[in-house]
Amino acid sequence: MERAQEVRGTMCTLLAEAEPEKLKTFLDELHYADLAEILPDLNLAQQIKIVRVLAPEKAAQVLFKLDRRQVQLLLEGLGPQRSALVLREMPADDAADLLSELPPPVVEGYLKLMGAAEAEDVQELLGYAADTAGGIMTTEFVAINEGATVEETIEVVR
C-alpha cells in the first residue's frame, strides 16, 4: 500500500510539472497491473493524460484491467483515433469484450478506425453472445515452424 501511495504521488508530481518525457520514462518502468491499480485513484483528466503518454500496447493492457465504465470514459477522453490505436493493440477477444458494452454507433466508429484485419476479427467476435463458446473464444493462434527448437517455440509462445 505504501508503494502505491509513493507511485501515485510521483505520478501526480510529474503530471503537475507538465513534462511528458519524464512522465513517460516513469510510466515505462511500471508494470501495467500496478498502473491499472493506481489509475482509478486519479481524476479523469489525469487518467487521460497518463494513458495518452503510454505506448499503445501498454495502454491496451492497462485498459483491459480497469472497470468497464471507467474504460468507456477513458476511450471518450482519448478521442477516436487514439482509442482505435489502443484497441487495435488488444487481443481481438479483449477488444470485443470492451466494445460489446458500448453503444453500436460508437463501436462502428472504432472499428472503422482500427484497420481492416483487426476490425474484422473483433467484428466476428462481437457477433457472439457473451455466454457462448464463440463469445469466449479468440481468433488468435500460435503457429510454430516444424523445424523450430524447443527454445524457439517457447519464445514464440511468449
FIMARGU-734089 format. One record per atom (N, C-alpha, C, CB): residue in three letters; atom name; x, y, z. Coordinates in Angstrom, 3 decimals, m for minus. Each point is the difference from the previous one (the first is absolute). Glycine has a CB too. Layout:
// residues N
ALA, CA, X, Y, Z
...
// end
This chain:
// residues 158
MET, N, 0.821, m1.189, 0.000
MET, CA, m0.821, 1.189, 0.000
MET, C, 0.866, 1.254, 0.000
MET, CB, m1.801, m1.257, 1.200
GLU, N, 2.867, 1.241, m0.437
GLU, CA, 0.896, 1.144, 0.073
GLU, C, 0.640, 0.261, m1.357
GLU, CB, 0.438, m0.488, 2.422
ARG, N, m0.062, m0.565, m3.127
ARG, CA, 0.595, 0.126, m1.344
ARG, C, m1.000, 0.648, m0.944
ARG, CB, 1.441, m2.038, 0.392
ALA, N, m2.689, 1.638, m0.324
ALA, CA, m1.027, 0.567, m0.875
ALA, C, m0.157, 1.493, 0.259
ALA, CB, m1.187, m2.214, m0.054
GLN, N, 1.212, 2.616, 1.301
GLN, CA, m0.112, 1.422, 0.338
GLN, C, 1.197, 0.780, m0.530
GLN, CB, m1.314, m0.597, 2.053
GLU, N, 2.478, m0.003, m1.952
GLU, CA, 1.220, 0.639, m0.500
GLU, C, m0.071, 0.170, m1.522
GLU, CB, 1.320, m1.002, 1.912
VAL, N, m1.746, m0.047, m2.598
VAL, CA, m0.122, 0.047, m1.457
VAL, C, m1.048, 1.040, m0.397
VAL, CB, 0.672, m2.438, m0.170
ARG, N, m1.812, 2.433, 0.829
ARG, CA, m1.064, 0.965, m0.277
ARG, C, 0.517, 1.426, 0.185
ARG, CB, m1.734, m1.681, 0.732
GLY, N, 2.466, 1.909, 0.342
GLY, CA, 0.559, 1.324, 0.265
GLY, C, 0.966, 0.440, m1.082
GLY, CB, m0.267, m0.429, 2.419
THR, N, 1.128, m0.479, m2.852
THR, CA, 0.950, 0.315, m1.067
THR, C, m0.731, 0.319, m1.291
THR, CB, 1.705, m1.482, 1.072
MET, N, m2.739, 0.695, m1.386
MET, CA, m0.784, 0.265, m1.211
MET, C, m0.629, 1.376, 0.055
MET, CB, m0.455, m2.438, m0.240
CYS, N, m0.144, 2.792, 1.361
CYS, CA, m0.652, 1.306, 0.141
CYS, C, 1.014, 1.132, m0.138
CYS, CB, m1.735, m1.032, 1.496
THR, N, 2.912, 0.851, m0.910
THR, CA, 1.051, 1.009, m0.113
THR, C, 0.426, 0.168, m1.453
THR, CB, 0.785, m0.547, 2.321
LEU, N, m0.569, m0.560, m3.015
LEU, CA, 0.422, 0.074, m1.390
LEU, C, m1.092, 0.583, m0.893
LEU, CB, 1.487, m1.962, 0.395
LEU, N, m2.733, 1.659, m0.093
LEU, CA, m1.104, 0.599, m0.754
LEU, C, m0.036, 1.511, 0.213
LEU, CB, m1.310, m2.141, 0.203
ALA, N, 1.528, 2.577, 1.029
ALA, CA, m0.024, 1.432, 0.323
ALA, C, 1.167, 0.732, m0.657
ALA, CB, m1.125, m0.525, 2.178
GLU, N, 2.258, m0.146, m2.314
GLU, CA, 1.173, 0.618, m0.628
GLU, C, m0.182, 0.154, m1.508
GLU, CB, 1.433, m0.983, 1.796
ALA, N, m2.399, 0.274, m2.348
ALA, CA, m0.290, 0.066, m1.439
ALA, C, 1.236, m0.300, m0.851
ALA, CB, m1.785, 1.680, 0.491
GLU, N, 2.509, m2.725, m0.099
GLU, CA, 1.150, m0.452, m0.780
GLU, C, m0.277, m1.429, m0.462
GLU, CB, 1.608, 1.509, 1.299
PRO, N, m2.216, m1.648, m2.472
PRO, CA, m0.427, m1.312, m0.474
PRO, C, 1.117, m1.040, m0.100
PRO, CB, m1.753, 1.190, m1.229
GLU, N, 2.953, m0.773, 0.903
GLU, CA, 1.091, m0.975, m0.135
GLU, C, 0.381, m0.611, 1.344
GLU, CB, 0.844, 1.273, m1.975
LYS, N, m0.817, m0.461, 3.018
LYS, CA, 0.284, m0.536, 1.341
LYS, C, m1.117, m0.953, 0.425
LYS, CB, 1.270, 2.108, 0.613
LEU, N, m2.505, m1.710, m0.879
LEU, CA, m1.145, m0.847, 0.338
LEU, C, 0.070, m1.309, m0.773
LEU, CB, m1.398, 2.038, 0.475
LYS, N, 1.697, m1.961, m1.761
LYS, CA, 0.092, m1.202, m0.837
LYS, C, 1.074, m0.949, 0.525
LYS, CB, m0.772, 1.332, m1.987
THR, N, 1.926, m0.792, 2.317
THR, CA, 1.098, m0.828, 0.534
THR, C, m0.434, m0.693, 1.282
THR, CB, 1.696, 1.552, m1.020
PHE, N, m2.353, m0.823, 1.896
PHE, CA, m0.480, m0.570, 1.264
PHE, C, m1.032, m1.099, m0.253
PHE, CB, 0.423, 2.201, 1.143
LEU, N, m1.382, m1.924, m2.019
LEU, CA, m1.065, m0.962, m0.287
LEU, C, 0.524, m1.246, m0.706
LEU, CB, m1.601, 1.899, m0.143
ASP, N, 2.603, m1.734, m0.696
ASP, CA, 0.584, m1.149, m0.703
ASP, C, 0.573, m1.025, 0.963
ASP, CB, 0.515, 1.489, m1.919
GLU, N, m0.081, m1.022, 3.079
GLU, CA, 0.605, m0.891, 0.998
GLU, C, m1.036, m0.729, 0.855
GLU, CB, 1.961, 1.520, 0.044
LEU, N, m3.205, m1.034, m0.064
LEU, CA, m1.053, m0.628, 0.804
LEU, C, m0.610, m1.184, m0.733
LEU, CB, m0.479, 2.203, 1.082
HIS, N, 0.115, m3.223, m0.347
HIS, CA, m0.727, m1.130, m0.581
HIS, C, m1.426, 0.452, m0.261
HIS, CB, 1.459, m1.711, 1.204
TYR, N, m2.034, 1.229, m2.301
TYR, CA, m1.337, 0.449, m0.374
TYR, C, m1.044, m0.295, 1.084
TYR, CB, 0.630, m0.364, m2.386
ALA, N, m0.496, m0.737, 3.101
ALA, CA, m0.971, m0.337, 1.042
ALA, C, 0.077, 0.987, 1.160
ALA, CB, 0.157, m2.416, m0.652
ASP, N, 1.054, 2.858, 0.986
ASP, CA, 0.165, 1.001, 1.057
ASP, C, m0.632, 1.322, m0.428
ASP, CB, 2.131, m1.121, 0.765
LEU, N, m1.923, 1.466, m2.002
LEU, CA, m0.568, 1.235, m0.523
LEU, C, m1.527, m0.066, m0.015
LEU, CB, 2.061, 0.343, m1.396
ALA, N, m2.594, m1.483, 1.015
ALA, CA, m1.463, m0.172, m0.021
ALA, C, m0.589, 0.071, 1.403
ALA, CB, 0.217, m1.413, m2.055
GLU, N, 0.546, 1.036, 3.056
GLU, CA, m0.475, 0.066, 1.381
GLU, C, m0.033, 1.444, 0.508
GLU, CB, 0.923, m2.301, 0.400
ILE, N, 0.032, 3.099, m0.829
ILE, CA, 0.131, 1.371, 0.493
ILE, C, m0.863, 0.977, m0.802
ILE, CB, 2.325, m0.540, 0.751
LEU, N, m2.488, 0.308, m2.020
LEU, CA, m0.690, 0.936, m0.887
LEU, C, m1.384, 0.436, 0.493
LEU, CB, 1.246, m1.054, m1.842
PRO, N, m2.076, 0.143, 2.352
PRO, CA, m1.330, 0.431, 0.453
PRO, C, 0.012, 1.015, 1.145
PRO, CB, m0.794, m2.209, m0.717
ASP, N, 1.911, 2.311, 1.429
ASP, CA, 0.098, 0.962, 1.099
ASP, C, 0.230, 1.429, m0.490
ASP, CB, 0.891, m1.831, 1.427
LEU, N, m0.590, 1.988, m2.708
LEU, CA, 0.247, 1.317, m0.577
LEU, C, m1.269, 0.532, m0.645
LEU, CB, 2.411, m0.591, m0.383
ASN, N, m2.464, 1.889, 0.156
ASN, CA, m1.176, 0.539, m0.671
ASN, C, 0.062, m0.335, m1.490
ASN, CB, m0.165, 1.869, 1.705
LEU, N, m0.950, m1.711, m2.381
LEU, CA, m0.101, m0.418, m1.400
LEU, C, 1.007, 0.722, m0.892
LEU, CB, m2.416, m0.476, 0.377
ALA, N, 2.612, 1.756, m0.167
ALA, CA, 0.955, 0.752, m0.822
ALA, C, 1.412, m0.566, 0.172
ALA, CB, m1.437, 2.071, 0.202
GLN, N, 1.811, m2.403, 1.020
GLN, CA, 1.316, m0.590, 0.247
GLN, C, 0.109, m1.380, m0.649
GLN, CB, 0.158, 1.277, 2.161
GLN, N, m1.221, m2.064, m2.045
GLN, CA, m0.002, m1.327, m0.613
GLN, C, 0.213, 0.098, m1.507
GLN, CB, m1.529, m0.827, 1.809
ILE, N, 0.825, 1.758, m2.439
ILE, CA, 0.117, 0.162, m1.454
ILE, C, 1.421, 0.402, m0.376
ILE, CB, m2.429, 0.650, m0.139
LYS, N, 3.014, 0.281, 0.880
LYS, CA, 1.383, 0.422, m0.280
LYS, C, 0.959, m1.179, 0.106
LYS, CB, m0.525, 2.298, 0.862
ILE, N, 0.327, m3.114, 0.144
ILE, CA, 0.887, m1.146, 0.197
ILE, C, m0.158, m1.009, m1.137
ILE, CB, m0.129, 0.335, 2.491
VAL, N, m1.089, m0.666, m2.842
VAL, CA, m0.216, m0.996, m1.059
VAL, C, 0.504, 0.529, m1.339
VAL, CB, m2.001, m0.900, 1.235
ARG, N, 1.925, 2.192, m1.466
ARG, CA, 0.524, 0.585, m1.249
ARG, C, 1.510, m0.141, m0.103
ARG, CB, m1.890, 1.618, 0.007
VAL, N, 2.570, m1.571, 1.128
VAL, CA, 1.463, m0.091, 0.013
VAL, C, 0.474, m1.438, m0.200
VAL, CB, 0.079, 1.990, 1.515
LEU, N, m0.894, m2.945, m1.120
LEU, CA, 0.402, m1.411, m0.093
LEU, C, 0.104, m0.463, m1.446
LEU, CB, m1.097, m0.422, 2.198
ALA, N, 1.981, m0.529, m2.432
ALA, CA, 0.040, m0.668, m1.301
ALA, C, m1.338, m0.702, m0.193
ALA, CB, 2.541, m0.317, 0.097
PRO, N, m3.046, 0.256, m1.322
PRO, CA, m1.310, m0.619, m0.229
PRO, C, m0.130, m1.416, 0.569
PRO, CB, m0.149, 1.379, m2.041
GLU, N, 1.219, m2.165, 1.970
GLU, CA, m0.050, m1.372, 0.508
GLU, C, m0.236, m0.015, 1.509
GLU, CB, 1.537, m0.730, m1.848
LYS, N, m0.824, 1.595, 2.552
LYS, CA, m0.145, 0.052, 1.456
LYS, C, m1.343, 0.615, 0.377
LYS, CB, 2.498, 0.191, 0.258
ALA, N, m2.917, 0.809, m0.999
ALA, CA, m1.312, 0.606, 0.252
ALA, C, m1.093, m1.047, m0.146
ALA, CB, 0.836, 2.231, m0.819
ALA, N, m0.705, m3.097, m0.173
ALA, CA, m0.987, m1.061, m0.210
ALA, C, m0.047, m0.945, 1.192
ALA, CB, 0.364, 0.162, m2.471
GLN, N, 0.798, m0.521, 2.995
GLN, CA, 0.052, m0.891, 1.161
GLN, C, m0.633, 0.657, 1.224
GLN, CB, 2.084, m1.054, m0.919
VAL, N, m1.805, 2.325, 1.116
VAL, CA, m0.544, 0.728, 1.146
VAL, C, m1.516, 0.102, m0.122
VAL, CB, 2.148, 1.307, 0.229
LEU, N, m2.635, m0.898, m1.391
LEU, CA, m1.441, 0.193, m0.178
LEU, C, m0.776, m1.282, 0.233
LEU, CB, 0.484, 1.809, m1.624
PHE, N, 0.064, m2.928, 1.194
PHE, CA, m0.737, m1.245, 0.175
PHE, C, m0.146, m0.372, 1.471
PHE, CB, 0.837, m0.751, m2.221
LYS, N, 0.058, 1.230, 3.070
LYS, CA, m0.063, m0.309, 1.431
LYS, C, m0.987, 0.891, 0.764
LYS, CB, 2.367, m0.752, m0.153
LEU, N, m2.806, 1.842, m0.471
LEU, CA, m0.847, 0.967, 0.689
LEU, C, m1.475, m0.370, m0.061
LEU, CB, 1.677, 1.740, m0.528
ASP, N, m2.451, m1.116, 1.403
ASP, CA, m1.453, m0.129, m0.006
ASP, C, m0.527, 0.497, m1.348
ASP, CB, m0.115, 0.300, 2.534
ARG, N, m0.852, m1.001, m3.094
ARG, CA, m0.507, 0.307, m1.346
ARG, C, m0.575, 1.411, m0.123
ARG, CB, m0.488, m2.414, m0.261
ARG, N, m0.171, 2.901, 1.293
ARG, CA, m0.546, 1.369, m0.053
ARG, C, 1.123, 1.011, m0.097
ARG, CB, m1.994, m0.715, 1.338
GLN, N, 3.071, 0.438, m0.619
GLN, CA, 1.150, 0.899, m0.025
GLN, C, 0.657, m0.027, m1.381
GLN, CB, 0.366, m0.364, 2.476
VAL, N, m0.305, m0.805, m3.091
VAL, CA, 0.593, m0.123, m1.321
VAL, C, m0.778, 0.828, m1.018
VAL, CB, 0.826, m2.296, 0.588
GLN, N, m2.130, 2.244, m0.501
GLN, CA, m0.820, 0.768, m0.938
GLN, C, 0.318, 1.496, 0.122
GLN, CB, m1.827, m1.752, 0.137
LEU, N, 1.956, 2.255, 1.068
LEU, CA, 0.345, 1.410, 0.200
LEU, C, 1.396, 0.319, m0.535
LEU, CB, m1.479, 0.040, 2.021
LEU, N, 2.414, m0.951, m1.793
LEU, CA, 1.356, 0.218, m0.498
LEU, C, 0.039, m0.007, m1.530
LEU, CB, 0.909, m1.063, 2.085
LEU, N, m1.610, 0.132, m2.696
LEU, CA, m0.025, m0.043, m1.459
LEU, C, m0.584, 1.288, m0.564
LEU, CB, m0.223, m2.497, 0.074
GLU, N, m0.844, 2.986, 0.534
GLU, CA, m0.594, 1.272, m0.438
GLU, C, 1.007, 1.133, 0.148
GLU, CB, m2.289, m0.817, 0.662
GLY, N, 3.001, 0.840, 0.452
GLY, CA, 0.973, 1.058, 0.256
GLY, C, 1.218, m0.063, m0.890
GLY, CB, m0.785, 0.011, 2.303
LEU, N, 1.160, m1.215, m2.710
LEU, CA, 1.166, m0.158, m0.871
LEU, C, m0.288, 0.441, m1.424
LEU, CB, 0.751, m1.884, 1.426
GLY, N, m2.010, 1.832, m1.801
GLY, CA, m0.367, 0.326, m1.378
GLY, C, 0.015, m1.245, m0.862
GLY, CB, 0.932, 2.300, 0.283
PRO, N, m1.633, m2.249, m1.394
PRO, CA, m0.167, m1.200, m0.828
PRO, C, 1.294, m0.567, m0.584
PRO, CB, m2.223, 0.874, m0.529
GLN, N, 3.108, m0.018, 0.050
GLN, CA, 1.231, m0.497, m0.631
GLN, C, 0.880, m0.749, 0.997
GLN, CB, m0.092, 1.911, m1.610
ARG, N, 0.366, m1.286, 2.742
ARG, CA, 0.860, m0.626, 1.014
ARG, C, m0.673, m1.247, 0.581
ARG, CB, 0.999, 2.254, 0.551
SER, N, m2.305, m2.176, m0.322
SER, CA, m0.729, m1.150, 0.538
SER, C, 0.083, m1.187, m0.965
SER, CB, m1.559, 1.558, 1.232
ALA, N, 1.367, m1.289, m2.514
ALA, CA, 0.072, m1.075, m0.992
ALA, C, 1.400, m0.602, m0.035
ALA, CB, m1.790, 1.124, m1.361
LEU, N, 2.808, m0.298, 1.493
LEU, CA, 1.379, m0.489, 0.016
LEU, C, 0.234, m0.922, 1.190
LEU, CB, 0.754, 2.097, m1.150
VAL, N, m1.273, m1.721, 2.308
VAL, CA, 0.141, m0.826, 1.204
VAL, C, m0.802, m1.293, m0.153
VAL, CB, 0.336, 2.073, 1.412
LEU, N, m1.561, m1.979, m1.890
LEU, CA, m0.833, m1.194, m0.197
LEU, C, 0.638, m0.965, m0.996
LEU, CB, m2.038, 1.364, 0.510
ARG, N, 2.708, m0.825, m1.514
ARG, CA, 0.652, m0.841, m1.006
ARG, C, 1.133, m0.831, 0.613
ARG, CB, m0.587, 1.700, m1.755
GLU, N, 1.168, m1.203, 2.836
GLU, CA, 1.100, m0.711, 0.655
GLU, C, m0.472, m1.100, 0.945
GLU, CB, 1.323, 2.077, m0.185
MET, N, m2.613, m2.114, 0.468
MET, CA, m0.542, m1.033, 0.882
MET, C, m0.225, m1.288, m0.782
MET, CB, m1.094, 1.761, 1.435
PRO, N, 1.166, m2.900, m0.756
PRO, CA, m0.477, m1.221, m0.643
PRO, C, m1.457, 0.217, m0.417
PRO, CB, 1.596, m1.457, 1.373
ALA, N, m1.992, 0.893, m2.488
ALA, CA, m1.339, 0.227, m0.549
ALA, C, m1.101, m0.322, 1.004
ALA, CB, 0.905, m0.511, m2.256
ASP, N, m0.730, m0.545, 3.039
ASP, CA, m1.050, m0.352, 0.954
ASP, C, m0.114, 1.031, 1.120
ASP, CB, 0.382, m2.409, m0.531
ASP, N, 0.740, 2.987, 0.950
ASP, CA, m0.042, 1.043, 1.026
ASP, C, m0.661, 1.264, m0.544
ASP, CB, 2.081, m0.945, 1.051
ALA, N, m1.709, 1.336, m2.272
ALA, CA, m0.613, 1.179, m0.613
ALA, C, m1.502, m0.212, m0.167
ALA, CB, 2.157, 0.520, m1.199
ALA, N, m2.554, m1.717, 0.792
ALA, CA, m1.422, m0.299, m0.169
ALA, C, m0.726, 0.082, 1.344
ALA, CB, 0.536, m1.482, m1.974
ASP, N, 0.089, 0.995, 3.039
ASP, CA, m0.604, 0.085, 1.332
ASP, C, m0.262, 1.451, 0.388
ASP, CB, 1.166, m2.120, 0.656
LEU, N, m0.185, 2.980, m0.892
LEU, CA, m0.164, 1.413, 0.349
LEU, C, m1.047, 0.680, m0.889
LEU, CB, 2.390, 0.051, 0.769
LEU, N, m2.308, m0.311, m2.058
LEU, CA, m0.907, 0.663, m0.939
LEU, C, m1.439, m0.477, 0.134
LEU, CB, 1.910, 0.253, m1.546
SER, N, m2.088, m1.480, 2.012
SER, CA, m1.358, m0.547, 0.098
SER, C, m0.875, 0.790, 0.973
SER, CB, 0.932, m2.248, m0.539
GLU, N, m0.312, 3.026, 1.390
GLU, CA, m0.747, 0.761, 0.992
GLU, C, m0.236, 1.455, m0.418
GLU, CB, 0.966, m1.491, 1.736
LEU, N, m0.549, 1.832, m2.952
LEU, CA, m0.171, 1.364, m0.493
LEU, C, m1.178, 0.068, m0.966
LEU, CB, 2.466, 0.428, 0.278
PRO, N, m3.012, 0.759, m0.483
PRO, CA, m1.099, 0.144, m0.967
PRO, C, 0.463, m0.373, m1.416
PRO, CB, m1.008, 1.824, 1.433
PRO, N, 0.151, m2.477, m2.220
PRO, CA, 0.379, m0.439, m1.352
PRO, C, 0.616, 1.084, m0.893
PRO, CB, m1.815, m1.632, 0.211
PRO, N, 1.312, 2.864, m0.216
PRO, CA, 0.636, 1.004, m0.866
PRO, C, 1.448, 0.302, 0.413
PRO, CB, m2.262, 0.988, m0.392
VAL, N, 2.537, m1.031, 1.684
VAL, CA, 1.355, 0.238, 0.495
VAL, C, 0.903, m1.150, m0.420
VAL, CB, m0.894, 1.315, 1.960
VAL, N, 0.387, m2.533, m1.821
VAL, CA, 0.756, m1.192, m0.402
VAL, C, 0.349, 0.080, m1.479
VAL, CB, m1.154, m1.371, 1.773
GLU, N, 0.191, 1.711, m2.605
GLU, CA, 0.242, 0.100, m1.444
GLU, C, 1.082, 1.027, m0.304
GLU, CB, m2.377, m0.657, m0.434
GLY, N, 2.358, 1.761, 1.148
GLY, CA, 1.025, 1.030, m0.201
GLY, C, 1.395, m0.521, 0.311
GLY, CB, m1.693, 1.737, 0.555
TYR, N, 1.821, m2.438, 0.557
TYR, CA, 1.310, m0.557, 0.354
TYR, C, 0.433, m1.053, m1.007
TYR, CB, m0.467, 0.449, 2.415
LEU, N, m0.448, m1.305, m2.824
LEU, CA, 0.346, m1.058, m0.957
LEU, C, 0.503, 0.591, m1.310
LEU, CB, m1.717, m1.496, 1.046
LYS, N, 1.123, 2.581, m1.498
LYS, CA, 0.428, 0.648, m1.244
LYS, C, 1.421, 0.538, 0.112
LYS, CB, m2.379, 0.598, m0.476
LEU, N, 2.759, m0.181, 1.669
LEU, CA, 1.318, 0.591, 0.210
LEU, C, 1.084, m1.023, 0.354
LEU, CB, m1.168, 2.051, 0.734
MET, N, 0.780, m3.262, m0.379
MET, CA, 0.951, m0.995, 0.497
MET, C, 0.885, m0.615, m1.073
MET, CB, m1.623, m0.468, 1.764
GLY, N, 1.174, 0.394, m2.962
GLY, CA, 0.727, m0.727, m1.024
GLY, C, m0.775, m1.245, m0.352
GLY, CB, 2.201, 0.893, 0.816
ALA, N, m2.157, m1.258, m2.079
ALA, CA, m0.872, m1.048, m0.531
ALA, C, 0.156, m1.347, 0.705
ALA, CB, 0.112, 1.170, m2.168
ALA, N, 1.101, m1.649, 2.300
ALA, CA, 0.217, m1.346, 0.561
ALA, C, m0.458, m0.073, 1.454
ALA, CB, 1.945, m0.319, m1.553
GLU, N, m1.524, 1.294, 2.364
GLU, CA, m0.371, m0.008, 1.413
GLU, C, m1.505, 0.165, 0.170
GLU, CB, 2.245, 0.944, 0.583
ALA, N, m2.808, m0.014, m1.348
ALA, CA, m1.436, 0.260, 0.110
ALA, C, m0.811, m1.228, m0.405
ALA, CB, 0.417, 2.429, m0.464
GLU, N, 0.054, m3.151, m0.535
GLU, CA, m0.727, m1.190, m0.454
GLU, C, m0.058, m1.059, 1.091
GLU, CB, 0.713, 0.479, m2.347
ASP, N, 0.414, m0.707, 3.022
ASP, CA, 0.033, m0.984, 1.088
ASP, C, m0.906, 0.424, 1.153
ASP, CB, 2.344, m0.615, m0.647
VAL, N, m2.283, 1.887, 1.009
VAL, CA, m0.823, 0.502, 1.095
VAL, C, m1.476, m0.074, m0.377
VAL, CB, 1.869, 1.521, 0.734
GLN, N, m2.189, m1.114, m1.960
GLN, CA, m1.390, m0.023, m0.465
GLN, C, m0.561, m1.419, 0.051
GLN, CB, 0.461, 1.979, m1.484
GLU, N, 0.350, m2.944, 1.088
GLU, CA, m0.438, m1.400, 0.044
GLU, C, m0.339, m0.425, 1.429
GLU, CB, 1.429, m0.497, m2.009
LEU, N, m0.568, 0.861, 2.951
LEU, CA, m0.223, m0.381, 1.394
LEU, C, m1.178, 0.747, 0.619
LEU, CB, 2.432, m0.491, 0.197
LEU, N, m2.690, 1.697, m0.653
LEU, CA, m1.145, 0.763, 0.510
LEU, C, m1.328, m0.636, m0.394
LEU, CB, 1.382, 2.071, m0.119
GLY, N, m1.352, m2.940, m0.882
GLY, CA, m1.218, m0.651, m0.450
GLY, C, m0.477, m1.120, 0.909
GLY, CB, 0.680, 0.586, m2.270
TYR, N, 0.130, m0.955, 3.248
TYR, CA, m0.356, m1.087, 0.907
TYR, C, m0.460, 0.549, 1.346
TYR, CB, 1.649, m1.498, m1.154
ALA, N, m2.603, 0.852, 1.754
ALA, CA, m0.429, 0.371, 1.349
ALA, C, 1.124, m0.316, 0.982
ALA, CB, m2.435, m0.432, m0.582
ALA, N, 2.542, 1.226, 1.637
ALA, CA, 1.096, m0.129, 0.958
ALA, C, 0.059, m1.366, 0.671
ALA, CB, m0.179, 2.427, 0.378
ASP, N, m0.964, m3.080, m0.200
ASP, CA, m0.027, m1.262, 0.730
ASP, C, 0.032, m1.223, m0.915
ASP, CB, m1.259, 1.168, 1.783
THR, N, 1.750, m0.987, m3.017
THR, CA, 0.123, m1.127, m0.924
THR, C, 1.470, m0.297, m0.249
THR, CB, m2.198, 0.592, m1.086
ALA, N, 2.474, m1.733, 0.469
ALA, CA, 1.387, m0.356, m0.326
ALA, C, 0.620, 1.068, m0.897
ALA, CB, m0.556, m2.454, 0.206
GLY, N, m0.197, 2.939, m1.171
GLY, CA, 0.502, 1.042, m0.881
GLY, C, 0.311, 1.285, 0.734
GLY, CB, m1.301, m1.012, m1.818
GLY, N, 0.549, 1.279, 2.874
GLY, CA, 0.204, 1.219, 0.772
GLY, C, 1.244, m0.028, 0.864
GLY, CB, m2.428, 0.279, m0.005
ILE, N, 2.962, m1.447, 0.284
ILE, CA, 1.201, m0.077, 0.828
ILE, C, 1.237, m0.437, m0.780
ILE, CB, m1.469, m0.513, 1.921
MET, N, 1.293, 0.245, m3.208
MET, CA, 1.148, m0.453, m0.789
MET, C, 0.831, 1.181, m0.476
MET, CB, m1.297, m2.012, m0.724
THR, N, 2.444, 1.698, 0.180
THR, CA, 0.849, 0.993, m0.644
THR, C, 0.282, m0.470, m1.419
THR, CB, 1.046, 0.692, 2.217
THR, N, m0.764, 0.251, m3.089
THR, CA, 0.320, m0.356, m1.381
THR, C, 1.501, m0.121, m0.205
THR, CB, m2.075, 1.152, m0.756
GLU, N, 2.836, m0.886, 1.801
GLU, CA, 1.457, m0.061, m0.102
GLU, C, 0.480, m1.418, 0.286
GLU, CB, 0.183, 2.422, 0.689
PHE, N, 0.912, m2.779, m1.321
PHE, CA, 0.582, m1.320, 0.205
PHE, C, 1.515, 0.114, m0.121
PHE, CB, m2.084, m1.147, m0.900
VAL, N, 2.768, 0.115, 1.338
VAL, CA, 1.453, m0.043, m0.082
VAL, C, 0.378, m0.995, m1.082
VAL, CB, 0.264, 0.610, 2.452
ALA, N, 0.593, m0.188, m3.360
ALA, CA, 0.507, m0.880, m1.058
ALA, C, 1.505, m0.145, 0.189
ALA, CB, m1.844, 0.707, m1.622
ILE, N, 2.298, m1.941, 1.654
ILE, CA, 1.411, m0.289, 0.231
ILE, C, 0.557, m0.734, m1.221
ILE, CB, m0.361, m0.113, 2.522
ASN, N, 1.543, 0.537, m2.945
ASN, CA, 0.686, m0.658, m1.096
ASN, C, 0.359, m1.420, 0.414
ASN, CB, 0.903, 2.210, m0.831
GLU, N, m1.103, m3.141, m0.044
GLU, CA, 0.255, m1.416, 0.303
GLU, C, 1.429, m0.251, 0.465
GLU, CB, m1.716, m0.601, m1.687
GLY, N, 2.663, 1.366, 1.204
GLY, CA, 1.403, m0.206, 0.364
GLY, C, 0.454, 0.814, 1.195
GLY, CB, 0.413, m0.491, m2.355
ALA, N, m1.317, 1.166, 3.043
ALA, CA, 0.364, 0.852, 1.134
ALA, C, 0.460, m0.829, 1.192
ALA, CB, m1.641, 1.710, m0.788
THR, N, 2.610, m1.185, 1.516
THR, CA, 0.451, m0.660, 1.221
THR, C, m1.005, 0.291, 1.115
THR, CB, 2.441, 0.185, m0.713
VAL, N, m2.289, m0.871, 1.824
VAL, CA, m0.876, 0.226, 1.143
VAL, C, 0.161, 1.443, 0.491
VAL, CB, 0.151, m2.452, 0.651
GLU, N, 1.083, 2.908, m0.586
GLU, CA, 0.261, 1.367, 0.447
GLU, C, m0.671, 1.016, m0.926
GLU, CB, 2.185, m0.755, 0.991
GLU, N, m2.071, 0.569, m2.281
GLU, CA, m0.640, 0.900, m0.966
GLU, C, m1.530, m0.046, 0.127
GLU, CB, 1.951, m0.327, m1.563
THR, N, m2.473, m0.878, 1.786
THR, CA, m1.435, m0.160, 0.155
THR, C, m0.509, 0.727, 1.235
THR, CB, 0.151, m2.198, m1.158
ILE, N, 0.550, 2.067, 2.248
ILE, CA, m0.389, 0.681, 1.242
ILE, C, 0.020, 1.508, m0.213
ILE, CB, 0.924, m1.903, 1.385
GLU, N, 0.071, 2.396, m2.089
GLU, CA, 0.084, 1.445, m0.249
GLU, C, m1.160, 0.481, m0.849
GLU, CB, 2.481, m0.130, 0.165
VAL, N, m2.881, m0.637, m1.160
VAL, CA, m1.140, 0.366, m0.850
VAL, C, m1.282, 0.025, 0.828
VAL, CB, 1.137, m1.017, m2.015
VAL, N, m1.323, 0.023, 2.881
VAL, CA, m1.199, m0.065, 0.829
VAL, C, m0.059, 1.177, 0.956
VAL, CB, 0.015, m2.490, m0.178
ARG, N, 1.128, 2.872, 0.724
ARG, CA, 0.032, 1.166, 0.903
ARG, C, m0.381, 1.239, m0.751
ARG, CB, 1.768, m1.061, 1.389
// end
